[in-house]
Amino acid sequence: MPITPQELITNLGDLPPLPQVAAQVLRIVADPDSTADELQRVISTDQALASQILKIANSAMFAMMREVKTVTQAIMTLGFSTIKSVVIASSAKNLYSRGSVGLQERLLWEHALATAMAGRAYGKLLRFPQTEEIFLAGLMHDIGKSVMGIKFPDRYGAMIRTIYNGQGDCLDMELEIFGFDHSMVGEALLRSWNLARSIEQTARWHHEPLDAPPESRSLTALVALGNQMALNQKIGIGRPESLALPTQQALEILNLTPEQLEDHREAVLQVLEMDKSLLTEF
């Protein structure tokens, strides 16, 4: 019998909280009456986050005629929506870095970032109206793996190494060993962080997009395509063919043929190449 959400939380124990500064930033960004000064004051209380935002503002993606030297300038350069993505990315990176999955830690993080960038690229090509939401959902789609690495370092680390060596399927092994999988854990974490329901639902259903609630189905499909592209490029842990079913379901949801998907491939790869600075800046 499938595990209930209550049993899942009991088995996991306390979930890692969203950092306080990140939570404050998200509240400010969500308030239409907030100002750049308010955002600057909160970001400046976290030196590491402020430094990260300045690095992104000065990266090749946002190259300006003059150097961005202050947090206020960075906010004006990037905009509230991108600041939100950077703050959540920073929080996610810290969480990915806490797990005990050995040499594969960096691959888990790079896969999350590549999925986010590729999914957003597909969204732009297909004129999806909320491309930043795709980025955030892609960034968080595998966050459950990190939580499981934190909660069960020995068993989950050994499982990840087995998959890295080309043996076994992640979801099947998680269910067999733990009784739940990373998509369920990701949903539980994001619910506790009070992020958008659509991002929570995408984390839960990115391996089965057709089972996502109707309002989140297209978002989930785009993240599934980003997930496939990342593994196709050997960014991450696992075999690309293991994602055949979610990719097929994503095409059905988005009314795309395999040929149309192939037509978009080169454009998405070009975006990944341009966005590589994010992989190094983080």
C-alpha positions as CSV (number, residue, x, y, z in Angstrom):
1,M,0.0,0.0,0.0
2,P,1.4,3.5,-0.8
3,I,2.9,5.4,2.0
4,T,0.7,8.3,3.3
5,P,2.0,11.9,3.5
6,Q,1.8,11.7,7.3
7,E,3.9,8.5,7.4
8,L,6.4,10.1,5.0
9,I,6.9,13.1,7.2
10,T,7.2,10.8,10.3
11,N,9.9,8.7,8.6
12,L,11.8,11.8,7.4
13,G,11.7,13.7,10.7
14,D,12.2,17.5,10.5
15,L,12.6,18.9,7.1
16,P,15.4,21.5,6.4
17,P,13.8,25.0,6.7
18,L,14.0,27.7,4.1
19,P,16.7,30.1,5.3
20,Q,15.2,33.1,7.0
21,V,16.7,35.7,4.6
22,A,15.4,33.8,1.6
23,A,11.9,33.7,3.2
24,Q,12.0,37.4,3.8
25,V,13.1,38.1,0.2
26,L,10.3,36.0,-1.2
27,R,7.8,37.9,0.9
28,I,9.1,41.2,-0.4
29,V,9.2,40.1,-4.0
30,A,5.6,38.9,-3.8
31,D,4.4,42.3,-2.5
32,P,3.6,44.6,-5.4
33,D,4.1,47.6,-3.2
34,S,7.7,46.6,-2.1
35,T,10.7,48.7,-3.2
36,A,14.3,47.9,-4.2
37,D,15.5,49.6,-1.0
38,E,13.5,47.1,1.1
39,L,15.0,44.2,-0.9
40,Q,18.5,45.7,-0.6
41,R,18.3,45.9,3.2
42,V,17.3,42.3,3.6
43,I,19.8,40.9,1.1
44,S,22.6,42.9,2.6
45,T,22.1,41.1,5.9
46,D,23.4,37.9,4.3
47,Q,26.9,38.6,3.0
48,A,27.2,35.3,1.0
49,L,23.9,35.9,-0.7
50,A,24.7,39.5,-1.5
51,S,28.0,38.4,-3.0
52,Q,26.3,35.8,-5.1
53,I,23.8,38.3,-6.5
54,L,26.6,40.7,-7.4
55,K,28.5,37.9,-9.2
56,I,25.4,37.0,-11.2
57,A,24.8,40.7,-12.1
58,N,28.3,40.9,-13.4
59,S,28.3,37.6,-15.2
60,A,28.3,37.2,-19.0
61,M,24.5,36.7,-19.0
62,F,23.9,40.2,-17.7
63,A,27.0,42.0,-19.1
64,M,26.8,45.7,-18.6
65,M,28.9,48.6,-19.9
66,R,30.1,49.2,-16.3
67,E,30.7,47.0,-13.3
68,V,27.8,46.4,-10.9
69,K,29.2,47.3,-7.5
70,T,26.3,47.5,-5.1
71,V,23.3,45.3,-4.2
72,T,20.9,48.1,-5.2
73,Q,22.5,48.3,-8.7
74,A,22.3,44.5,-8.9
75,I,18.6,44.5,-8.1
76,M,18.0,47.1,-10.8
77,T,20.1,45.1,-13.3
78,L,18.5,41.7,-12.6
79,G,14.9,42.7,-11.7
80,F,12.8,41.2,-8.9
81,S,11.9,38.0,-10.8
82,T,15.5,37.1,-11.4
83,I,16.5,38.0,-7.8
84,K,13.8,35.6,-6.6
85,S,15.4,32.8,-8.8
86,V,18.9,33.6,-7.5
87,V,17.7,33.5,-3.9
88,I,15.9,30.2,-4.2
89,A,18.9,28.8,-6.2
90,S,21.2,29.8,-3.4
91,S,19.0,28.1,-0.9
92,A,18.8,25.0,-3.0
93,K,22.5,24.9,-3.6
94,N,23.1,25.0,0.2
95,L,20.8,22.1,0.6
96,Y,22.3,20.1,-2.2
97,S,25.7,20.6,-0.6
98,R,24.7,19.2,2.7
99,G,23.9,15.7,1.6
100,S,26.4,12.8,2.0
101,V,26.3,11.4,-1.5
102,G,30.0,11.5,-2.1
103,L,31.5,12.6,-5.4
104,Q,28.0,12.9,-7.0
105,E,27.0,16.0,-5.0
106,R,28.1,18.4,-7.7
107,L,26.4,16.3,-10.4
108,L,23.1,16.5,-8.5
109,W,23.3,20.3,-8.4
110,E,24.5,20.7,-11.9
111,H,21.7,18.5,-13.1
112,A,19.1,20.6,-11.2
113,L,20.5,23.8,-12.8
114,A,20.7,22.4,-16.3
115,T,17.2,21.1,-16.0
116,A,16.0,24.5,-14.9
117,M,17.8,26.3,-17.8
118,A,16.7,23.8,-20.5
119,G,13.1,23.8,-19.3
120,R,13.0,27.6,-19.3
121,A,14.4,27.5,-22.9
122,Y,11.7,25.1,-24.0
123,G,9.1,27.4,-22.3
124,K,10.3,30.4,-24.2
125,L,10.3,28.6,-27.5
126,L,6.8,27.4,-26.9
127,R,5.7,30.8,-25.6
128,F,4.8,29.6,-22.1
129,P,3.8,32.7,-20.2
130,Q,5.7,32.1,-16.9
131,T,9.3,31.2,-17.9
132,E,10.7,32.1,-14.5
133,E,8.3,29.6,-12.8
134,I,9.8,26.9,-15.1
135,F,13.3,27.8,-13.9
136,L,12.3,27.5,-10.2
137,A,10.3,24.3,-10.8
138,G,13.3,22.8,-12.7
139,L,15.7,23.8,-10.0
140,M,13.5,22.1,-7.3
141,H,12.4,19.0,-9.3
142,D,15.0,16.7,-7.6
143,I,15.4,18.5,-4.3
144,G,14.0,15.4,-2.6
145,K,17.2,13.5,-3.5
146,S,19.2,16.0,-1.5
147,V,16.9,15.6,1.5
148,M,17.1,11.9,1.4
149,G,20.9,12.2,1.2
150,I,20.8,14.3,4.4
151,K,18.4,12.0,6.2
152,F,19.8,8.7,5.1
153,P,23.5,9.4,4.2
154,D,24.9,5.9,4.1
155,R,22.0,4.1,2.4
156,Y,21.1,6.9,0.0
157,G,24.8,7.6,-0.8
158,A,25.3,3.9,-1.6
159,M,22.2,3.8,-3.8
160,I,23.3,7.0,-5.7
161,R,26.7,5.4,-6.4
162,T,25.1,2.3,-7.7
163,I,23.0,4.3,-10.2
164,Y,26.0,6.4,-11.1
165,N,27.7,3.2,-12.1
166,G,24.8,2.4,-14.5
167,Q,23.0,-0.1,-12.3
168,G,19.3,0.3,-11.4
169,D,16.6,2.9,-11.7
170,C,16.4,5.7,-9.1
171,L,12.6,5.6,-8.5
172,D,12.4,1.9,-8.3
173,M,15.4,1.6,-5.9
174,E,14.1,4.4,-3.7
175,L,10.7,2.8,-3.3
176,E,12.2,-0.6,-2.6
177,I,14.7,0.7,0.0
178,F,12.7,3.5,1.7
179,G,9.1,2.9,0.8
180,F,8.9,6.4,-0.9
181,D,10.8,8.2,-3.6
182,H,12.4,11.6,-4.1
183,S,9.4,13.1,-5.8
184,M,7.3,12.5,-2.7
185,V,10.0,13.9,-0.5
186,G,10.5,17.0,-2.7
187,E,6.7,17.7,-2.5
188,A,6.8,17.5,1.3
189,L,9.8,19.8,1.5
190,L,8.4,22.5,-0.8
191,R,5.1,22.4,1.0
192,S,6.9,23.1,4.2
193,W,8.7,26.0,2.5
194,N,5.4,27.4,1.4
195,L,6.5,27.8,-2.2
196,A,4.0,28.1,-5.1
197,R,1.7,25.0,-5.3
198,S,2.6,24.6,-8.9
199,I,6.3,24.1,-8.1
200,E,5.4,21.6,-5.4
201,Q,3.2,19.7,-7.8
202,T,6.0,19.6,-10.5
203,A,8.4,18.1,-8.0
204,R,5.9,15.4,-7.2
205,W,4.9,14.6,-10.8
206,H,7.9,15.3,-13.0
207,H,8.3,11.5,-13.7
208,E,4.6,11.2,-14.5
209,P,3.4,14.5,-16.0
210,L,0.0,13.3,-17.1
211,D,-0.8,12.6,-13.4
212,A,-0.1,16.2,-12.4
213,P,-3.1,18.4,-11.6
214,P,-4.4,20.1,-14.8
215,E,-3.3,23.6,-13.8
216,S,0.3,22.4,-13.4
217,R,0.5,19.9,-16.2
218,S,2.2,22.1,-18.8
219,L,4.7,23.3,-16.3
220,T,5.5,19.8,-15.3
221,A,5.9,18.7,-18.9
222,L,8.4,21.5,-19.6
223,V,10.4,20.5,-16.6
224,A,10.3,16.9,-17.8
225,L,11.7,18.0,-21.2
226,G,14.5,19.9,-19.4
227,N,15.2,16.9,-17.3
228,Q,15.6,14.8,-20.4
229,M,17.8,17.3,-22.1
230,A,20.1,17.5,-19.0
231,L,20.6,13.7,-19.0
232,N,21.0,13.6,-22.7
233,Q,24.0,16.0,-22.2
234,K,25.3,13.7,-19.5
235,I,24.6,16.3,-16.8
236,G,23.4,14.3,-13.8
237,I,23.1,10.8,-12.6
238,G,21.1,8.2,-14.5
239,R,20.5,6.9,-18.0
240,P,18.7,9.2,-20.5
241,E,16.5,6.2,-21.6
242,S,15.0,6.0,-18.1
243,L,13.1,9.2,-18.8
244,A,11.4,7.9,-22.0
245,L,7.9,7.7,-20.4
246,P,7.8,11.2,-18.8
247,T,9.2,12.7,-22.1
248,Q,6.5,10.9,-24.1
249,Q,3.8,12.2,-21.7
250,A,5.3,15.7,-21.9
251,L,5.0,15.7,-25.7
252,E,1.4,14.6,-25.4
253,I,0.6,17.4,-23.0
254,L,2.3,20.0,-25.1
255,N,0.9,18.7,-28.4
256,L,4.4,18.2,-29.8
257,T,5.7,15.5,-32.1
258,P,9.2,13.9,-31.6
259,E,10.2,15.7,-34.8
260,Q,9.1,19.1,-33.4
261,L,11.0,18.4,-30.2
262,E,14.1,17.6,-32.3
263,D,13.6,20.9,-34.2
264,H,13.9,22.8,-30.8
265,R,16.9,20.8,-29.7
266,E,19.6,23.0,-31.2
267,A,18.1,26.2,-29.9
268,V,17.9,24.7,-26.3
269,L,21.5,23.6,-26.5
270,Q,22.6,27.1,-27.6
271,V,20.8,28.5,-24.5
272,L,22.5,26.0,-22.2
273,E,25.8,27.0,-23.7
274,M,25.1,30.7,-23.1
275,D,23.9,30.1,-19.6
276,K,26.9,28.0,-18.6
277,S,28.1,31.0,-16.6
278,L,25.4,30.2,-14.0
279,L,27.0,26.8,-13.5
280,T,30.3,28.4,-12.7
281,E,28.9,31.4,-10.8
282,F,27.1,29.1,-8.4
